Amino acid sequence: MKKLMILAVLTLFTAVAIAQNQWKVDPYHSSLNFNIKHSGISLVNGKFMDYTGTLSTTGDALTGAAFNFTVQTTSINTNVDQRDKHLRSGDFFEVEKYPTMTFKSSQILATGKPDHYLLYGTLTIKDVTKAVVFDVYYGGIAKSDQGEKLGMKAKTTINRFDYNINYDPTAAGIGKDVNIVVHLQFAKQ
């Protein structure tokens, strides 16, 4: 009887492992964007150009999915070279000391609205790791000759001061809230 129970447990674990789908972010069809207020009257847009990400799913929905992302901070791009150099400096991201930012999910929950989820995890910028929640819209899965693709949009707002990005501490010129909007397409591995 004991051998039968062990066999049943191993079969269950094998079925779960097989049922998991592994995905890798497709940088040609994805973008990591942000915007922040400038002088209280306008927004400055930017993005990160170099990043990797993985996703593990079971089934066709995002329930139970796991996300991991790494962003190269030196790849910040606001379309203004002088501003980008300043953002890479010790006043902001300190890219020499902190070359990456990371996000690791802890759970994802359906909201009750079709294709909408809340993605919980930790975001690490510089020497700070904090909990963050993204609102996620799940675009679904498409199949083609190039394989299966999964699409989604995630957004959140963080306070830059929480991550020791303290330049302009009054936030009179550069706002404190950073709006993050991520458009992602994953390729099934």
N, C-alpha and C positions, 0 to 999 in steps of 0.2 A: 504494500500500500504506500509506503514511504517513497519508493522509487516511482510509483505512478504519480504522486503529488509533485515530485521534483521534475518529472518529465512535463507535466501540465504547466508548471511555472515557467520552465525554460521555453516551452512552445509559446506561451503568452508573451514573454519578453521578446522572442524572435519575431513574432507577428507585429508587435509594437515598433520594433526597430525597422522592420521592412516597410511598415506603413508610413514612416516619416519621409518626407520629401525635402531634399536639400536644394537651396536656391542660392545664386550668386548675383549681386547687383550688376546690372548692365549699365556702365557709365555712359554709353552712347545714347541711352534713352532715359537718363535720370538727371536730376539736378538738386544740389543742396544750396538753398537760397536763404538770405536773411535781409531784413531791413531795420533801420533804426532812425529815430527822429534826429534832424539836424537843425539847430537854432530854434527848435520848437515850431518851425513853420513848414518843413518839408521832410521827405524821407530820402535816405541814401540806401540804395540797393547794393547787395553784393552776393557772392557765392564762393564756394570752395570747389576747386577743379579736380583735386586728386583725393580719392577716397576708395575704400573697399567696404563691402558689406555682405553678410550672409544672413540667410533666413532658413529656419527649419519649420515645416508645417506638417500637419497630419490632416489629410482630406483636402477639400476644396475651399474651406473657409480659414480665417486667421485665428480662430479660437485655439489656444494652446501653442501658438507660434512663438519662436524665439528669434530675436534679432541681435546682431552684433555689428558695429560699425567702427571704422577707424578713419579719421580725416587727417590729412597732412596740413598742418596749419600754415605752412609756407605757401600753400596753393590759394590763399585768399585772393579774390579778384573783385575790385569795385570799379574797374575800368579807368582808374586814375593811378598811374604808377607811383606818384609821390605819396598819395594816401595809402596805397597798398604797402609801401616800404615802412610808413609810420605804423600801420597796423601790425606789421611783423616785429616791430621793435619792442623794447622793454616797457613802453607805455601801454601796450595792449597784449598781444599774444606771446611775446618772448619766444619766438620760434626756435631760436638756438637752444634754449633750455627746455622748451616744451614743444617738440616737433609734431606731436599728435594730440587730437581730441578723440575721445571714445564715447560710444553709447552702448550699453548692454541692457537688454530688456530683462524684466523680472516677471511680468505677466501681461497678458492682453485680454481684455474683457469686452464682450459684445454689449452695446448700449441699449439694445431693444429697437433701434432704428435700423432698417435694412442696410447692410454693408458699412455700418459705422461702429468703430471700436475705440476703446481707450487703451493706449499702450503705455505701460508703466516701466520705468527703468532708471538707470543712473547715467548721468552725463558727467564726464570728466573733462574739464578745461583747466589748463595750467596745473596747479597743485590742489585743485578742489574737485571733489566728487559729490554731486547732489542728486537727490531724487527729482525726476521730471515726468510729466505726463503729456503725451501727444494725443491729439484728436486725429483719428485715422479714418480715411475713406478708402474702402477696398474696391478696386476697379474690377477685380476678377482675374480669370485665367484665359489666355488665348493660345490656341494651338496652331502651328504653321509648319512649313517645311524646315524652319530653323529651330523647331522644338517648342517647348511650352514656355510661356512668359506669364508673369504675375505682376499686376500693376496696383499701385496705391499712392495716396497722398497723405502726408502727416504734417501737422502743424502744432506749434506751441509758442509760448512767450517765456523768455527767461530774463532775469535781472543780471546785467553784466557785472554789477558790483559783487554779487554772490560768488563770482568766479575770479575775484581779485583782478578784474579789469577796471582799474580805478582812475584812469585818466579823466580829467574834467570831473572832479568829485561832486560838483554842484549839479551836474547834468544840464547845465544851461546851454552849452553848445552841442554836446552829444548826449542824446537821451540815455536813460538807464535801461529801458526795456528793449529787448532784441526779439523781433518776431522772426520765427524760423518756419519756413515752408519747404518741405522736401517732397519732390516728385520722384517716385521710384519705379523702376521696372526691373524685375528679377528674371534670370534665366535658370530654368531647371537644370540641375547637374545630373 
